[in-house]
Amino acid sequence: MRKLLVIGIGVGDPDFVTIQAVNALNTVDVFFLLDKGPAAGDLTQARQAICERFITNDRYRSVTVTDPPRDRGAADYPEAVRQWRDRRAERLEQVIDAELGEHGVGGFLVWGDPSLYDGIIRVIETILERGVLTLEYEVIPGISSIQALAARHRIAINQVASPVHVTTGRRIKEGLPNNADDIVVMLDADLACAAHRDEDIDIYWGAYLGTEDEILVAGKLRDVIDHISQTRAELRERKGWIMDTYLLRRKPGQHAE
């Protein structure tokens, strides 16, 4: 039976790759790489560098699959994501069938951790639900951007006896959650936290975590948000893409009940 390994490779720093991930890398026959266009070329190169560094055999190969376009501005965002996931599943199903032998091992190299805002697990489940291919899969965890952010800023991600809320920029545009003092924000294309500059909030921000381009900013949101916004714009212009994560922190008990 075909087997797929969904391997979390951490964020940027090759030293984030775990021993479990290294062992998994060395069992893969075919790596399936999703081509998301020129802007994501750095991430593709980073994946290839990890293979070259940690794989000790020369029998593996890579197959690139063009990722289908995605409507990020759709009014019904969940439905747009579902449709995009279905198209991605169809493409991968065809390529896996053509490129991976009946008893072969295929691999997906997932930036960060596969459980956190990455769609490949759901895509594989969609392939299984379609019933065309028979396969099994395993998930290997990785160091997430949240862990890297906390480590780089030398902070705990939560305060004593306090919950942590993990969300997206799309969600905090609707307002900050009222049940947590620590809010981790990912996938924020528009730096939505700027709307909360008048509140008493600290921010711990990081971009390109674990890479040579890593940059960190921390302070009162009102004091540093303009600097973060300008830095972010300059980085996006220079590199063609931006990948950042941040923690918003209120004083304990400051949130509304």
Secondary structure as UniProt FT lines:
FT   STRAND          2..8
FT   HELIX           14..16
FT   HELIX           19..25
FT   TURN            26..27
FT   STRAND          30..35
FT   HELIX           38..40
FT   HELIX           41..54
FT   STRAND          61..66
FT   TURN            72..73
FT   HELIX           77..99
FT   TURN            102..103
FT   STRAND          105..110
FT   TURN            114..115
FT   HELIX           120..130
FT   STRAND          135..140
FT   HELIX           145..153
FT   TURN            160..161
FT   STRAND          164..168
FT   HELIX           169..172
FT   TURN            173..174
FT   STRAND          182..186
FT   TURN            189..190
FT   HELIX           192..196
FT   TURN            197..198
FT   STRAND          202..207
FT   TURN            209..210
FT   TURN            212..213
FT   STRAND          215..220
FT   HELIX           221..239
FT   STRAND          244..249
FT   TURN            252..253
//
